[in-house]
Amino acid sequence: MFEVSNERIDVEQLRKGIKNPKSGGVCIFEGWARNQNEGRTVRQLEYEVYEPLAALEGEKVIAEALQKFPFLEASCVHRSGLLEIGDCAVWVGVSSPHRDEAFKACRFIIDAIKIHLPIWKKEHYVDGDSGWVNCERCSNALSL
Amino acid sequence: MKKITVRYFAIFREHAGLNEETLELDARTALDVFELTQNRHGSIEPTGHCKVAINDEMADWSSAVSDGDTVLLFPPVAGG
């Protein structure tokens, strides 16, 4: 299950959702909004998500993970909108009979989500400035 | 000429000052659309960094565009 949420991520609820009597363990990754990036102090994060395609691609990532590392349950939720420092930005949970598949699938899912989904992150800094992460080339191009 | 609706996201939307527009473009591929709208989105280097979708399906820069298509131009993504 992959979802985009504009609301605070309820990690306890998600954890319950991947329980399975056949599972011997769960591997969970939580990505948090941090207050530092490349030497700048971040005040807030803002995620823009193109939901129709993010949902489709997110489900594809989970399906691909299931093929590579057979597990029993997996769930991933990514935030959209404005986040405060410390908020959970992305949650990935995988439960499986044994830990190896859970660790590997969880790592695969978060790595693929970061690469493939149409999601953009804007950092708002304490000095009042802001910037889109990974878009330096786009900004530089404008001044050419 | 083809009538193409171009949608801009994140930094591209901010550069363009609008979410989308319908243009008459002499475009054969998604890359042509990217290049013909460069004065809007402001980026000159799509390959390997930016992504493109056509009619809500992820596409390659070499994908053909047709009259009436909606081309979505995605700047470098940064989920997680």
Backbone of each chain as ProteinMPNN parsed JSONL, in Angstrom:
{"seq_chain_A": "MFEVSNERIDVEQLRKGIKNPKSGGVCIFEGWARNQNEGRTVRQLEYEVYEPLAALEGEKVIAEALQKFPFLEASCVHRSGLLEIGDCAVWVGVSSPHRDEAFKACRFIIDAIKIHLPIWKKEHYVDGDSGWVNCERCSNALSL", "coords_chain_A": {"N_chain_A": [[0.834, -1.192, 0.0], [0.646, 2.125, -0.955], [0.618, 5.525, -0.1], [-0.175, 9.03, -0.317], [-0.06, 11.649, 1.961], [-1.588, 14.499, 3.324], [-1.719, 15.056, 5.895], [-0.506, 14.707, 9.306], [1.601, 11.887, 9.763], [0.43, 8.88, 11.0], [2.164, 6.896, 12.765], [1.894, 4.721, 14.49], [-0.535, 3.589, 13.798], [0.041, 2.778, 11.197], [1.99, 0.886, 11.693], [0.506, -1.088, 12.962], [-0.967, -1.875, 10.796], [0.661, -3.473, 9.223], [0.991, -5.784, 10.536], [1.169, -9.311, 10.814], [0.285, -12.638, 11.359], [2.077, -14.492, 10.419], [4.448, -13.213, 10.273], [7.763, -12.705, 11.391], [9.109, -10.527, 12.081], [9.607, -6.942, 11.791], [10.641, -4.306, 9.681], [11.269, -0.954, 9.848], [11.406, 2.213, 8.339], [11.763, 5.59, 9.023], [11.62, 8.718, 7.634], [12.671, 11.892, 8.598], [11.932, 15.379, 8.998], [14.632, 17.449, 9.0], [16.692, 19.935, 10.667], [18.897, 20.961, 9.41], [20.762, 21.458, 6.434], [23.275, 21.085, 4.141], [24.857, 23.032, 5.409], [23.06, 25.029, 6.0], [20.48, 26.412, 8.05], [17.449, 24.965, 8.555], [14.038, 25.829, 8.631], [11.436, 25.006, 8.018], [9.925, 22.38, 6.048], [8.696, 21.799, 2.765], [6.653, 19.794, 0.881], [5.957, 19.055, -2.438], [3.752, 17.161, -4.283], [2.955, 15.234, -7.077], [0.168, 13.788, -7.183], [-1.441, 11.806, -8.699], [0.437, 10.39, -10.321], [2.447, 9.799, -8.475], [1.212, 8.036, -6.732], [0.714, 5.884, -8.423], [3.337, 5.162, -9.259], [4.463, 4.659, -6.79], [3.081, 2.378, -5.929], [4.045, 0.645, -7.849], [6.735, 0.463, -7.124], [6.565, -0.882, -4.659], [5.479, -3.283, -5.52], [7.575, -4.205, -7.11], [9.536, -4.532, -5.177], [8.417, -6.612, -3.75], [8.653, -8.687, -5.535], [11.415, -8.979, -5.674], [12.291, -9.379, -3.015], [10.669, -11.419, -1.324], [8.076, -10.679, 0.843], [5.663, -10.303, 3.527], [3.907, -8.191, 4.253], [3.683, -4.768, 3.321], [4.054, -1.254, 3.567], [3.82, 2.167, 2.669], [4.002, 5.598, 3.261], [3.947, 8.906, 2.139], [4.51, 12.265, 2.939], [2.785, 15.294, 1.996], [2.729, 18.842, 1.478], [3.229, 21.32, 4.121], [5.811, 20.862, 6.491], [6.886, 20.63, 9.878], [10.007, 20.903, 11.692], [11.294, 17.768, 12.642], [8.985, 16.403, 12.077], [7.498, 13.458, 10.632], [8.378, 12.6, 7.437], [8.358, 10.616, 5.566], [7.303, 7.247, 5.631], [8.178, 3.899, 5.851], [7.341, 0.552, 6.036], [7.975, -2.886, 6.492], [6.974, -6.192, 6.838], [7.969, -9.54, 7.507], [8.57, -13.135, 7.376], [11.245, -13.615, 8.106], [14.164, -11.646, 9.05], [15.922, -10.791, 7.018], [14.696, -10.392, 4.452], [12.951, -8.358, 5.158], [14.625, -6.185, 5.937], [16.038, -5.763, 3.508], [13.973, -5.275, 1.629], [12.775, -3.003, 2.701], [14.832, -1.11, 2.515], [15.149, -1.098, -0.257], [12.68, -0.054, -1.061], [12.562, 2.597, 0.098], [14.787, 3.759, -1.136], [14.076, 3.61, -3.86], [11.739, 5.105, -3.902], [12.709, 7.654, -3.45], [14.047, 8.16, -5.793], [12.331, 7.73, -8.003], [9.702, 8.819, -7.726], [7.371, 11.483, -8.484], [8.022, 13.857, -6.62], [8.748, 16.756, -4.828], [11.002, 18.728, -2.879], [10.989, 21.529, -0.867], [13.031, 23.676, 0.893], [12.664, 25.799, 3.657], [14.43, 28.388, 4.992], [15.959, 29.657, 8.047], [16.804, 32.226, 7.652], [14.947, 33.362, 6.042], [15.098, 32.872, 3.365], [14.534, 30.464, 0.675], [14.616, 27.21, -0.928], [14.555, 24.835, -3.64], [15.284, 21.464, -3.277], [17.91, 19.693, -4.863], [17.667, 21.116, -7.208], [19.542, 22.899, -8.137], [20.817, 23.127, -10.596], [18.73, 23.904, -12.255], [18.131, 26.411, -11.277], [20.556, 27.726, -11.697], [20.614, 27.705, -14.446], [18.775, 29.603, -15.186], [20.034, 32.014, -14.824], [21.844, 32.156, -16.826]], "CA_chain_A": [[0.0, 0.0, 0.0], [1.355, 3.404, -0.971], [-0.298, 6.667, 0.008], [0.331, 10.377, -0.06], [-0.913, 12.231, 3.0], [-1.389, 15.912, 3.658], [-1.871, 15.121, 7.349], [0.55, 14.063, 10.091], [1.614, 10.432, 9.569], [0.141, 8.143, 12.23], [3.078, 5.759, 12.631], [1.388, 3.57, 15.248], [-1.593, 2.978, 12.979], [0.691, 2.108, 10.063], [2.682, -0.295, 12.223], [-0.527, -2.126, 13.168], [-1.458, -2.304, 9.488], [1.513, -4.479, 8.563], [1.091, -6.984, 11.384], [0.72, -10.54, 10.16], [0.684, -13.722, 12.261], [3.192, -15.266, 9.846], [5.652, -12.386, 10.286], [8.642, -12.845, 12.544], [9.751, -9.251, 12.367], [9.236, -5.804, 10.957], [11.679, -3.306, 9.5], [10.6, 0.327, 9.605], [12.232, 3.398, 8.125], [11.064, 6.875, 9.087], [12.402, 9.89, 7.236], [12.217, 13.04, 9.381], [12.342, 16.72, 8.579], [15.732, 17.888, 9.87], [16.845, 21.396, 10.658], [20.155, 21.361, 8.782], [21.107, 20.866, 5.151], [24.381, 21.744, 3.445], [25.329, 24.2, 6.143], [22.015, 26.03, 6.239], [19.515, 26.019, 9.076], [16.118, 24.839, 7.936], [12.928, 26.149, 9.539], [10.293, 24.167, 7.63], [10.016, 21.71, 4.749], [7.439, 21.783, 2.018], [6.685, 18.769, -0.171], [4.971, 19.097, -3.521], [3.608, 15.8, -4.818], [1.963, 15.06, -8.135], [-0.404, 12.585, -6.585], [-1.862, 10.697, -9.58], [1.578, 9.568, -10.744], [3.191, 9.328, -7.301], [0.497, 6.854, -6.227], [0.948, 4.799, -9.385], [4.745, 4.756, -9.207], [4.696, 4.11, -5.456], [2.584, 0.989, -5.939], [4.972, -0.14, -8.686], [7.944, 0.232, -6.327], [6.27, -1.924, -3.674], [5.314, -4.542, -6.266], [8.914, -4.641, -7.522], [10.205, -5.005, -3.955], [7.815, -7.912, -3.404], [9.243, -9.686, -6.443], [12.835, -9.167, -5.37], [12.51, -9.829, -1.635], [9.315, -11.785, -0.909], [7.691, -10.352, 2.215], [4.239, -10.538, 3.751], [3.158, -6.932, 4.251], [4.497, -3.558, 3.201], [3.272, -0.036, 3.497], [4.636, 3.379, 2.563], [3.23, 6.849, 3.195], [4.794, 10.089, 1.968], [3.799, 13.507, 3.225], [2.783, 16.458, 1.123], [2.435, 20.058, 2.234], [4.226, 21.95, 4.989], [6.223, 20.055, 7.65], [7.738, 21.25, 10.888], [11.195, 20.109, 12.006], [10.971, 16.593, 13.46], [7.835, 15.668, 11.528], [7.785, 12.316, 9.776], [8.132, 12.956, 6.031], [8.067, 9.379, 4.829], [7.3, 6.059, 6.492], [8.186, 2.624, 5.122], [7.355, -0.597, 6.939], [7.89, -4.185, 5.818], [7.034, -7.335, 7.759], [8.242, -10.791, 6.793], [8.884, -14.217, 8.321], [12.624, -13.482, 8.576], [14.591, -10.244, 8.984], [16.696, -10.416, 5.839], [13.809, -9.837, 3.424], [12.369, -7.104, 5.665], [15.654, -5.136, 5.81], [16.347, -5.489, 2.095], [12.813, -4.678, 0.95], [12.582, -1.656, 3.247], [15.879, -0.286, 1.904], [14.84, -0.964, -1.68], [11.504, 0.821, -1.231], [12.868, 4.017, 0.351], [15.712, 4.241, -2.175], [13.346, 3.77, -5.128], [10.785, 6.215, -3.731], [13.456, 8.913, -3.574], [14.533, 8.336, -7.168], [11.351, 7.611, -9.082], [8.384, 9.453, -7.589], [7.318, 12.93, -8.722], [7.909, 14.551, -5.335], [9.777, 17.798, -4.731], [11.161, 19.234, -1.508], [11.453, 22.909, -0.746], [13.461, 24.015, 2.248], [12.504, 27.196, 4.083], [15.534, 28.602, 5.926], [15.683, 30.615, 9.118], [17.09, 33.599, 7.192], [13.837, 33.831, 5.204], [15.291, 32.357, 2.013], [14.032, 29.102, 0.471], [15.187, 26.603, -2.124], [14.146, 23.479, -4.011], [16.405, 20.53, -3.156], [18.359, 19.039, -6.112], [17.316, 21.909, -8.393], [20.526, 23.969, -8.336], [21.075, 23.27, -12.035], [17.619, 24.647, -12.855], [18.257, 27.807, -10.856], [21.71, 28.284, -12.375], [20.317, 27.872, -15.868], [18.002, 30.828, -15.367], [20.886, 33.196, -14.809], [22.793, 32.1, -17.942]], "C_chain_A": [[0.877, 1.253, 0.0], [0.337, 4.529, -0.928], [0.47, 7.971, 0.13], [-0.62, 10.993, 0.961], [-0.561, 13.69, 3.238], [-1.471, 16.133, 5.168], [-0.672, 14.45, 8.012], [0.466, 12.545, 9.928], [1.439, 9.739, 10.918], [0.951, 6.842, 12.208], [2.575, 4.518, 13.388], [0.33, 2.815, 14.451], [-0.981, 2.197, 11.812], [1.371, 0.817, 10.514], [1.688, -1.442, 12.433], [-0.96, -2.717, 11.827], [-0.602, -3.349, 8.803], [1.758, -5.689, 9.464], [0.527, -8.177, 10.627], [1.182, -11.702, 11.045], [1.85, -14.561, 11.734], [4.512, -14.488, 9.885], [6.447, -12.599, 11.564], [9.339, -11.54, 12.894], [9.29, -8.166, 11.411], [10.436, -4.868, 10.864], [10.997, -2.006, 9.092], [11.637, 1.413, 9.374], [11.333, 4.625, 8.214], [12.014, 7.969, 8.642], [11.819, 11.106, 7.94], [12.694, 14.352, 8.77], [13.427, 17.199, 9.539], [16.006, 19.377, 9.672], [18.14, 21.878, 10.021], [20.256, 20.73, 7.401], [22.163, 21.724, 4.463], [24.752, 23.079, 4.097], [24.277, 25.254, 6.434], [21.021, 25.504, 7.27], [18.11, 26.11, 8.507], [15.04, 25.059, 9.003], [11.722, 25.248, 9.277], [10.613, 23.475, 6.3], [8.648, 21.737, 4.083], [7.572, 20.746, 0.906], [5.572, 19.025, -1.176], [4.932, 17.706, -4.143], [2.6, 15.832, -5.962], [1.3, 13.713, -7.875], [-0.809, 11.482, -7.564], [-0.698, 9.787, -9.97], [2.389, 9.042, -9.572], [2.537, 8.057, -6.767], [0.773, 5.647, -7.121], [2.373, 4.262, -9.28], [5.094, 4.147, -7.848], [4.24, 2.662, -5.356], [3.507, 0.091, -6.762], [6.231, -0.489, -7.904], [7.703, -0.902, -5.335], [6.113, -3.283, -4.365], [6.679, -5.088, -6.697], [9.696, -5.185, -6.323], [9.704, -6.4, -3.581], [8.38, -9.028, -4.285], [10.676, -10.012, -6.068], [13.066, -9.815, -4.009], [11.174, -10.239, -1.037], [9.061, -11.515, 0.584], [6.194, -10.567, 2.354], [3.408, -9.262, 3.655], [4.137, -5.782, 4.053], [3.592, -2.355, 3.055], [4.225, 1.155, 3.426], [3.721, 4.591, 2.455], [4.222, 8.0, 3.071], [3.946, 11.329, 2.199], [3.805, 14.452, 2.031], [2.493, 17.665, 2.008], [3.58, 20.488, 3.141], [4.524, 21.092, 6.22], [7.079, 20.882, 8.594], [8.945, 20.337, 11.125], [10.806, 18.965, 12.957], [9.784, 15.808, 12.959], [8.309, 14.494, 10.68], [7.394, 12.655, 8.339], [7.769, 11.74, 5.202], [8.194, 8.2, 5.793], [7.247, 4.819, 5.597], [8.226, 1.508, 6.149], [7.162, -1.883, 6.156], [7.925, -5.276, 6.884], [7.177, -8.612, 6.944], [8.579, -11.882, 7.816], [10.277, -14.063, 8.931], [13.154, -12.079, 8.276], [15.249, -9.84, 7.669], [15.829, -9.756, 4.765], [13.261, -8.477, 3.865], [13.368, -5.953, 5.523], [15.856, -4.754, 4.346], [15.191, -4.797, 1.379], [12.599, -3.244, 1.417], [13.593, -0.7, 2.61], [15.585, -0.036, 0.425], [13.708, 0.051, -1.882], [11.878, 2.289, -0.998], [13.82, 4.566, -0.711], [14.972, 4.517, -3.488], [12.353, 4.932, -5.063], [11.501, 7.55, -3.967], [13.864, 9.206, -5.016], [13.397, 8.506, -8.174], [10.082, 8.455, -8.945], [8.416, 10.962, -7.83], [6.979, 13.689, -7.432], [9.064, 15.543, -5.249], [9.781, 18.395, -3.329], [11.703, 20.651, -1.541], [11.815, 23.172, 0.703], [13.235, 25.506, 2.491], [13.529, 27.425, 5.198], [15.191, 29.682, 6.955], [15.946, 32.062, 8.681], [16.012, 34.146, 6.251], [13.928, 33.364, 3.764], [14.656, 30.965, 1.893], [14.634, 28.543, -0.803], [14.686, 25.197, -2.351], [15.362, 22.57, -3.988], [16.649, 19.828, -4.496], [18.113, 19.874, -7.365], [18.306, 23.04, -8.656], [20.767, 24.222, -9.823], [19.981, 24.096, -12.704], [17.742, 26.126, -12.521], [19.413, 28.476, -11.582], [21.403, 28.596, -13.831], [19.6, 29.195, -16.128], [18.894, 32.057, -15.491], [21.885, 33.207, -15.959], [22.486, 33.194, -18.954]], "O_chain_A": [[1.744, 1.412, 0.859], [-0.676, 4.494, -1.625], [1.603, 8.01, 0.61], [-1.838, 10.873, 0.837], [0.609, 14.06, 3.338], [-1.311, 17.253, 5.654], [0.08, 13.719, 7.368], [-0.628, 11.981, 9.953], [2.199, 9.979, 11.856], [0.489, 5.821, 11.701], [2.815, 3.391, 12.957], [0.298, 1.585, 14.429], [-1.429, 1.099, 11.484], [1.337, -0.2, 9.821], [1.977, -2.599, 12.129], [-1.277, -3.902, 11.731], [-1.073, -4.041, 7.9], [2.628, -6.514, 9.185], [-0.46, -8.065, 9.899], [2.347, -11.747, 11.439], [2.525, -15.252, 12.497], [5.568, -15.035, 9.568], [5.894, -12.666, 12.662], [10.069, -11.459, 13.882], [8.676, -8.429, 10.378], [11.156, -4.663, 11.841], [10.245, -1.963, 8.119], [12.616, 1.524, 10.112], [10.285, 4.696, 7.572], [13.094, 8.129, 9.21], [10.61, 11.332, 7.889], [13.732, 14.409, 8.11], [13.186, 17.34, 10.738], [15.617, 19.983, 8.674], [18.455, 23.067, 10.079], [19.87, 19.574, 7.223], [21.972, 22.919, 4.237], [24.931, 24.098, 3.43], [24.579, 26.273, 7.055], [20.761, 24.303, 7.347], [17.653, 27.158, 8.052], [15.126, 24.544, 10.118], [11.07, 24.785, 10.213], [11.461, 23.932, 5.534], [7.605, 21.704, 4.736], [8.491, 20.812, 0.091], [4.407, 19.188, -0.814], [5.972, 17.145, -4.487], [1.515, 16.396, -5.822], [1.79, 12.66, -8.282], [-0.544, 10.312, -7.288], [-0.826, 8.562, -9.952], [2.961, 7.956, -9.656], [3.229, 7.11, -6.392], [1.03, 4.543, -6.642], [2.584, 3.051, -9.219], [5.915, 3.234, -7.761], [4.926, 1.824, -4.771], [3.726, -1.071, -6.42], [6.738, -1.606, -8.004], [8.545, -1.787, -5.189], [6.565, -4.305, -3.849], [6.908, -6.296, -6.652], [10.424, -6.172, -6.44], [10.477, -7.255, -3.151], [8.56, -10.161, -3.838], [11.103, -11.165, -6.132], [13.922, -10.687, -3.862], [10.588, -9.454, -0.292], [9.744, -12.054, 1.456], [5.531, -10.97, 1.398], [2.336, -9.255, 3.05], [5.264, -5.811, 4.548], [2.502, -2.438, 2.489], [5.292, 1.152, 4.04], [2.783, 4.607, 1.658], [5.21, 8.064, 3.802], [2.816, 11.429, 1.72], [4.696, 14.417, 1.182], [2.063, 17.517, 3.152], [4.73, 20.087, 2.961], [3.606, 20.648, 6.91], [7.882, 21.715, 8.173], [8.91, 19.15, 10.799], [10.089, 19.168, 13.936], [9.585, 14.663, 13.366], [9.387, 14.535, 10.087], [6.235, 12.959, 8.054], [6.978, 11.82, 4.262], [9.077, 8.167, 6.65], [6.397, 4.703, 4.714], [9.071, 1.524, 7.045], [6.307, -1.969, 5.274], [8.812, -5.281, 7.738], [6.606, -8.759, 5.864], [8.841, -11.586, 8.982], [10.478, -14.338, 10.114], [12.666, -11.403, 7.371], [15.15, -8.687, 7.25], [16.177, -8.701, 4.234], [13.124, -7.561, 3.054], [13.012, -4.874, 5.048], [15.846, -3.575, 3.991], [15.398, -3.852, 0.619], [12.278, -2.369, 0.613], [13.23, 0.406, 2.21], [15.747, 1.076, -0.079], [13.778, 0.904, -2.766], [11.541, 3.141, -1.82], [13.676, 5.712, -1.139], [15.212, 5.531, -4.143], [12.153, 5.648, -6.044], [10.96, 8.454, -4.604], [14.007, 10.365, -5.406], [13.488, 9.327, -9.087], [9.449, 8.774, -9.951], [9.364, 11.64, -7.434], [5.841, 14.094, -7.192], [10.208, 15.211, -5.558], [8.743, 18.549, -2.686], [12.732, 20.933, -2.156], [11.025, 22.93, 1.616], [13.563, 26.351, 1.658], [13.503, 26.742, 6.222], [14.283, 30.492, 6.769], [15.394, 33.003, 9.252], [16.142, 35.252, 5.725], [12.951, 33.446, 3.019], [14.284, 30.362, 2.899], [15.106, 29.292, -1.659], [14.423, 24.453, -1.406], [16.373, 22.878, -4.62], [15.705, 19.422, -5.174], [18.33, 19.389, -8.476], [17.968, 24.024, -9.313], [20.904, 25.365, -10.259], [20.256, 24.89, -13.604], [17.493, 26.988, -13.363], [19.305, 29.618, -12.028], [21.858, 29.599, -14.381], [19.798, 29.826, -17.167], [18.551, 33.019, -16.178], [22.684, 34.136, -16.079], [23.176, 33.311, -19.967]]}, "seq_chain_B": "MKKITVRYFAIFREHAGLNEETLELDARTALDVFELTQNRHGSIEPTGHCKVAINDEMADWSSAVSDGDTVLLFPPVAGG", "coords_chain_B": {"N_chain_B": [[2.239, 21.861, -36.784], [1.423, 21.282, -33.371], [-1.135, 21.076, -30.921], [-0.341, 21.375, -27.687], [-0.669, 20.71, -24.274], [1.124, 21.966, -21.66], [2.436, 21.153, -18.55], [3.751, 22.492, -15.581], [5.952, 21.901, -12.809], [6.812, 22.397, -9.336], [9.934, 23.954, -9.071], [9.944, 24.603, -11.743], [7.344, 25.483, -12.181], [7.351, 27.747, -10.618], [9.259, 29.278, -11.963], [8.003, 29.579, -14.44], [5.691, 30.829, -13.719], [3.153, 29.95, -13.862], [0.757, 27.207, -13.735], [0.048, 25.584, -15.89], [-0.177, 25.555, -19.498], [-1.587, 25.88, -22.756], [-0.136, 25.279, -25.795], [0.817, 26.023, -29.198], [2.918, 24.001, -30.769], [5.851, 23.141, -32.614], [6.632, 20.296, -32.307], [8.154, 17.115, -32.011], [8.989, 15.23, -30.2], [9.049, 14.518, -26.59], [11.305, 15.756, -25.629], [11.613, 17.823, -27.448], [9.464, 19.43, -26.661], [10.288, 20.158, -24.113], [12.547, 21.684, -24.768], [11.465, 23.688, -26.374], [10.002, 25.104, -24.566], [11.777, 26.259, -22.912], [12.274, 28.895, -22.227], [10.299, 29.301, -20.431], [10.35, 27.349, -18.241], [13.016, 27.445, -17.604], [15.18, 25.659, -17.472], [18.047, 24.014, -18.826], [19.009, 21.51, -19.115], [17.825, 18.589, -19.388], [18.325, 15.771, -19.502], [18.894, 12.943, -17.544], [18.437, 14.274, -15.179], [15.965, 15.658, -15.016], [12.479, 14.666, -15.323], [9.868, 13.298, -17.399], [6.401, 13.162, -18.231], [3.721, 11.889, -20.174], [0.433, 12.547, -20.746], [-0.216, 11.662, -18.128], [1.395, 9.385, -17.86], [4.549, 8.032, -17.154], [7.295, 8.89, -19.21], [9.791, 8.693, -21.844], [12.426, 10.958, -22.851], [12.649, 10.764, -25.529], [10.172, 10.016, -26.364], [7.321, 10.125, -28.51], [5.212, 12.939, -29.166], [1.766, 13.825, -29.473], [-0.847, 15.62, -31.213], [-2.895, 17.37, -28.998], [-1.957, 16.179, -26.706], [-1.009, 16.078, -23.188], [1.789, 17.272, -21.68], [3.916, 16.663, -19.039], [6.241, 18.358, -17.221], [8.853, 17.563, -15.192], [10.939, 18.775, -12.719], [14.183, 17.936, -11.18], [13.65, 15.291, -8.91], [12.907, 14.954, -5.358], [12.115, 13.238, -3.208], [11.409, 11.762, 0.046]], "CA_chain_B": [[2.123, 22.349, -35.409], [0.539, 20.478, -32.524], [-1.614, 21.744, -29.713], [0.173, 20.613, -26.547], [-0.799, 21.329, -22.951], [2.364, 21.743, -20.891], [2.257, 21.397, -17.109], [5.024, 22.76, -14.896], [5.908, 21.533, -11.4], [7.839, 22.861, -8.389], [10.718, 25.129, -9.496], [9.528, 24.962, -13.12], [6.103, 26.262, -12.069], [7.722, 29.07, -10.095], [9.92, 30.012, -13.043], [7.025, 29.887, -15.498], [4.649, 31.703, -13.174], [1.832, 29.352, -14.083], [0.705, 25.741, -13.59], [-0.006, 24.937, -17.2], [-0.614, 26.38, -20.622], [-1.724, 25.133, -24.007], [0.684, 25.973, -26.791], [0.983, 25.435, -30.534], [4.356, 23.737, -30.83], [6.393, 22.288, -33.669], [7.362, 19.333, -31.477], [8.019, 15.704, -32.375], [9.235, 14.419, -29.001], [8.962, 15.196, -25.292], [12.483, 16.631, -25.514], [11.305, 19.049, -28.213], [8.578, 20.261, -25.832], [11.152, 20.719, -23.057], [13.428, 22.72, -25.327], [10.67, 24.809, -26.895], [9.444, 25.872, -23.442], [12.904, 26.567, -22.027], [12.151, 30.267, -21.718], [9.302, 29.266, -19.34], [10.799, 26.616, -17.048], [14.337, 27.964, -17.274], [16.219, 24.645, -17.363], [18.614, 23.689, -20.141], [19.651, 20.202, -19.098], [16.857, 17.621, -18.873], [18.724, 14.365, -19.469], [19.52, 12.442, -16.329], [18.049, 15.025, -13.981], [14.528, 15.925, -15.022], [11.668, 13.575, -15.84], [8.733, 13.752, -18.196], [5.263, 12.262, -18.375], [2.78, 12.287, -21.218], [-0.932, 12.103, -20.396], [-0.158, 10.969, -16.827], [2.231, 8.183, -17.856], [5.96, 8.369, -17.263], [7.738, 8.727, -20.601], [11.197, 9.014, -22.11], [12.56, 12.221, -23.595], [12.507, 10.492, -26.972], [8.788, 9.623, -26.654], [6.626, 11.004, -29.454], [4.035, 13.655, -28.668], [0.722, 13.967, -30.485], [-1.754, 16.746, -31.059], [-3.832, 17.185, -27.889], [-1.306, 15.58, -25.529], [-0.563, 16.889, -22.052], [3.172, 16.914, -21.335], [4.225, 17.116, -17.683], [7.686, 18.543, -17.077], [9.22, 17.4, -13.79], [12.326, 19.059, -12.341], [14.767, 16.831, -10.399], [12.783, 14.939, -7.776], [13.604, 14.936, -4.062], [11.259, 12.661, -2.173], [12.074, 11.172, 1.203]], "C_chain_B": [[1.113, 21.495, -34.645], [0.104, 21.309, -31.319], [-1.234, 20.865, -28.522], [-0.093, 21.398, -25.258], [0.448, 20.961, -22.138], [2.093, 22.091, -19.43], [3.627, 21.505, -16.447], [4.878, 22.446, -13.407], [7.075, 22.159, -10.629], [8.593, 24.074, -8.947], [10.355, 25.56, -10.919], [8.264, 25.832, -13.079], [6.426, 27.684, -11.578], [8.401, 29.912, -11.175], [8.907, 30.477, -14.091], [5.961, 30.869, -15.016], [3.259, 31.199, -13.448], [1.921, 27.833, -13.973], [0.768, 25.038, -14.932], [-0.441, 25.921, -18.259], [-0.723, 25.481, -21.852], [-1.073, 25.94, -25.115], [0.607, 25.262, -28.133], [2.481, 25.247, -30.738], [4.714, 22.852, -32.016], [7.282, 21.25, -32.993], [7.088, 17.91, -31.941], [8.13, 14.829, -31.127], [9.031, 15.251, -27.727], [10.14, 16.16, -25.107], [12.268, 17.932, -26.28], [10.444, 19.993, -27.364], [9.396, 20.944, -24.736], [11.969, 21.898, -23.599], [12.644, 23.939, -25.814], [10.052, 25.66, -25.788], [10.543, 26.292, -22.455], [12.809, 27.98, -21.448], [11.106, 30.364, -20.603], [9.905, 28.626, -18.09], [12.235, 26.947, -16.669], [15.457, 26.954, -17.201], [16.733, 24.274, -18.747], [19.133, 22.265, -20.22], [18.71, 19.124, -18.554], [17.426, 16.233, -18.621], [19.399, 13.994, -18.163], [19.089, 13.16, -15.066], [16.538, 15.225, -13.905], [13.791, 14.705, -15.568], [10.494, 14.165, -16.612], [7.634, 12.697, -18.188], [4.373, 12.808, -19.482], [1.422, 11.691, -20.869], [-0.924, 11.203, -19.154], [0.535, 9.606, -16.868], [3.681, 8.613, -17.999], [6.443, 8.038, -18.674], [9.24, 8.979, -20.684], [11.247, 10.331, -22.871], [12.403, 12.006, -25.09], [11.078, 10.101, -27.349], [8.116, 10.641, -27.575], [5.462, 11.711, -28.776], [3.054, 13.851, -29.83], [-0.134, 15.19, -30.181], [-2.741, 16.447, -29.924], [-3.219, 16.58, -26.639], [-1.084, 16.612, -24.42], [0.82, 16.392, -21.648], [3.5, 17.527, -19.969], [5.737, 17.183, -17.514], [8.048, 18.563, -15.594], [10.679, 17.807, -13.571], [12.881, 17.911, -11.5], [13.968, 16.566, -9.127], [13.613, 14.87, -6.486], [12.661, 14.43, -2.97], [12.085, 12.146, -1.02], [12.585, 12.202, 2.166]], "O_chain_B": [[0.102, 21.05, -35.188], [0.859, 22.12, -30.783], [-1.741, 19.754, -28.371], [0.215, 22.586, -25.163], [0.767, 19.785, -21.961], [1.591, 23.17, -19.113], [4.533, 20.716, -16.716], [3.828, 22.687, -12.813], [8.151, 22.411, -11.172], [7.984, 25.097, -9.26], [10.448, 26.74, -11.258], [8.131, 26.789, -13.841], [5.862, 28.671, -12.05], [8.149, 31.112, -11.287], [8.951, 31.614, -14.561], [5.403, 31.637, -15.8], [2.285, 31.934, -13.286], [2.996, 27.246, -14.098], [1.452, 24.027, -15.09], [-0.999, 26.978, -17.963], [-0.04, 24.463, -21.965], [-1.4, 27.104, -25.347], [0.364, 24.058, -28.2], [3.224, 26.22, -30.864], [3.974, 21.934, -32.372], [8.508, 21.305, -33.084], [5.948, 17.543, -32.226], [7.448, 13.811, -31.012], [8.867, 16.47, -27.763], [9.998, 17.23, -24.515], [12.68, 19.004, -25.835], [10.668, 21.204, -27.351], [9.229, 22.132, -24.463], [12.064, 22.954, -22.973], [13.1, 25.076, -25.685], [9.63, 26.791, -26.027], [10.261, 26.636, -21.307], [13.217, 28.223, -20.312], [11.028, 31.378, -19.909], [9.972, 29.245, -17.028], [12.629, 26.747, -15.521], [16.591, 27.327, -16.897], [15.973, 24.223, -19.714], [19.641, 21.845, -21.26], [18.792, 18.78, -17.375], [17.06, 15.582, -17.642], [20.351, 14.644, -17.731], [19.365, 12.674, -13.969], [15.917, 14.993, -12.868], [14.389, 13.827, -16.19], [10.172, 15.348, -16.498], [7.905, 11.497, -18.144], [4.283, 14.016, -19.698], [1.285, 10.477, -20.717], [-1.538, 10.136, -19.134], [0.291, 8.763, -16.005], [4.015, 9.444, -18.844], [6.046, 7.029, -19.255], [9.868, 9.419, -19.721], [10.256, 10.768, -23.456], [12.071, 12.931, -25.831], [10.794, 9.876, -28.526], [8.313, 11.849, -27.441], [4.803, 11.138, -27.908], [3.445, 14.017, -30.986], [-0.146, 15.715, -29.067], [-3.353, 15.379, -29.902], [-3.891, 16.478, -25.612], [-0.987, 17.816, -24.66], [0.991, 15.22, -21.313], [3.381, 18.735, -19.768], [6.428, 16.174, -17.65], [7.622, 19.44, -14.843], [11.57, 17.226, -14.191], [12.135, 17.0, -11.14], [13.653, 17.483, -8.369], [14.837, 14.747, -6.517], [12.439, 15.093, -1.957], [13.313, 12.096, -1.094], [13.17, 11.852, 3.191]]}, "name": "protein", "num_of_chains": 2, "seq": "MFEVSNERIDVEQLRKGIKNPKSGGVCIFEGWARNQNEGRTVRQLEYEVYEPLAALEGEKVIAEALQKFPFLEASCVHRSGLLEIGDCAVWVGVSSPHRDEAFKACRFIIDAIKIHLPIWKKEHYVDGDSGWVNCERCSNALSLMKKITVRYFAIFREHAGLNEETLELDARTALDVFELTQNRHGSIEPTGHCKVAINDEMADWSSAVSDGDTVLLFPPVAGG"}
